[in-house]
Amino acid sequence: MTTTTDVITEAVLRTKNLNVYYGSHLAVKNVSLDIPEKQVVAFIGPSGCGKSTVLRCFNRMNDLVSSAKIEGKVTFKGRDIYDSKIDPVRLRCRIGMVFQKANPFPKSIYDNIAWGARLNGITQDMDQVVEESLKKAALWEEVKDKLRQSGLALSGGQQQRLCIARAIAIKPEVILMDEPCSALDPISTIKVEETLHELKQQYTIVIVTHNMQQASRVSDFTAFFNAEAAKGGKVGYLVEYDKTPIIFQNPAQEATKDYVSGRFG
């Protein structure tokens, strides 16, 4: 494995020798990487290589899977997030998540944002919170005159940006995105990607994507994961992690070169 961890001094998130089990099956093995502050990091690799599994370790979403077990260390700003004193709910306020399929609440556009913000203790003027969140998600101009309409009435791309706005409203420091554009048309995908470029001025972003062109467009660093066959199923592992131009133009590992060039077996 090749990694650029040694050149990242301001790591917001860090994994060290991370192993993830589902029951007795080792799903991801020995992943060590650093996520730098206010950068976009893309996870790429074939299906079943552990990209989403690692992503969900960053805000303890794997806790919701009863058979999941974590070994190794995951830290957020230097603190072990699996420490018994850490409240996973509070952690998820600081490390928000946007899922593959847009999942707006069956509420108005306004309440999609305000409800979550209130639930998480945001006390500032809610009109301001809603407007600022929608502007950061590049959706305000499209919905400002229909805030009381259902969020479910929006297009797929708009719904996904509404979910991004909803995540922003609770004032996270990190935003995790699990294939946020996989169900979107090209125009909506471009709008989400443009939003990412704006968001990284204020947030650290980690995105899982199967779209290598997207990874090369939006990310500053890229981690390439692969999988090997094992008893009970595939085991994912990190092959190479470096600045995105290096991964796509001059990777150190032959497997990375084959994958990004389309020769992956």
Disulfide bonds with the S-S distance in Angstrom:
none
